[in-house]
């Protein structure tokens, strides 16, 4: 079969379409020049490798000769991997939402040769259905209009492009006060699903940053209600079908309100964000299940999603053998055969919700398929009481079954693994692993985070030091975007909190300066998504909304505050205040849409403490000091460890530590806040007493 231009691309998603009869182009000047030369509009299709409905549209239309002939005749077809070019996706998804009121993938947009949109939709069937026009009919209509009434299409494109610029402008205001946190909590409380956890109805997305905000709010105010919403949501998700009970990790989202029926793709960013939330929830509540969930997420990522070079792969597909979820579901017979003990299998079938006819229905026909999604119909401690045994016995029995199921499942045909390594998503996982290493006292996690960071620093940079966005098969490319800088800087800062190696601070500072140079909006403040000079988009996007992923601006707000406090350099907090004020009016109107931004605002509005511990590296009381700090540390606190190995580097990046000497007879702690430092402390118990106060009762750990 003849291959098109996508065969030369590194993206697995683009390569999936390399043998389509559609004459695909990658996003770039060749496509734009050809559209102008041949006087044709552009057919832009945006998706990603593990997207189920992208596969459906591909099978129905892009692999179909008749549909391809129409697309090639009417348009210059262009394919974009949204994970490679989130800036392209941001612009045209915004256009789709403006035109239709909704969005999603696959994203279908018709453009003029100068890349201005005049039509947008998501999935389109090949042929028209009652009340739903099909791809072929719409394309033929566009051909007619392009030839007979082009002025109408061009006027529409101009109007939409004019509004696109406004969609990325936000309302400035004075910095909000703490009432914004109460307003956000009340809005979340109104939409909370008391029966199932989560917010609103189906479909349900994890939105980890909302849960993190609620933990912070609950810890700061003592609100049991805020913490309950997190506990209910995480517990129901962990027991539901959205959790992979056999191989671990969360699927992308649930199509129902009780977290039972997932879309089965697994995204690296979900694992990272949910692991961080579970760690913080476990710390705050003492619920071991949440810490265990974080451990199991890490087990999945380190087993299945880690490259030989140390970076983390992007995602795993929902589909295998042409069916969504086939890799993950079980018939009763397959379950019994895998367990290998009929009596044990039958005992566990009601616990895991297995039914002879299957426990979910075909999406198209509504008929039972015979296959089952595994989920816990009740927590194990309730089943233990019902069956007259201990929870520990149930857990031991389940682990035996789980290993047998996993051994059987690895013999199945796996879904596609998208082996792109993305700097931004890796930054999120690095941060999660670094936090996990501290909180769970597991050095393996810290080593894995450090290895990934070193891979990016050594293999995913331009010669001038700028980051690159994507690596695959050892080949890095695509200039980094604001998300890459923000998320990776966050990962470096978390690595510092774990290892106290100031080299991570040095790297973070270099990259933060580069981010300001390339992405900062000098006129209105905040960070653009695309670097200055990116000329292949009709507008320069700037993102604020915290959706499936937090925005670069939201994460950067926390980064800037942290850098200011740990270096003692006020320029970073000044920039953080400019960023927050530049969007404050927008955030105040709908605070729940900006949950990660609220977490950064919390750090900005409430004072933190800079805690410097000095001593010789082999002095045992350094660890006692760190233990005293760690048990009471809040999000706004920063900790620096100065010894003979780190003193020189710290003098460069945190000059205020220069005069804090190293005593031969023991460690010393300095506690600073609000531009002043208290008298040094040499006793760990005294340090613990000093830290235990109003500040220590607020904020969140991690």
Beta strands, then each sheet from edge to edge (+ up, - down):
strand 1: 25-26
strand 2: 41-47
strand 3: 75-81
strand 4: 107-111
strand 5: 117-121
strand 6: 204-205
strand 7: 253-254
strand 8: 262-263
strand 9: 266-267
strand 10: 313-316
strand 11: 319-320
strand 12: 323-324
strand 13: 417-422
strand 14: 468-472
strand 15: 475-479
strand 16: 610-614
strand 17: 638-642
strand 18: 668-673
strand 19: 676-677
sheet 1: 1+ 3+ 2+ 4- 5+
sheet 2: 6+ 7- 8+
sheet 3: 9+ 10- 13+ 14- 15+
sheet 4: 11+ 12-
sheet 5: 17+ 16+ 18- 19+
end
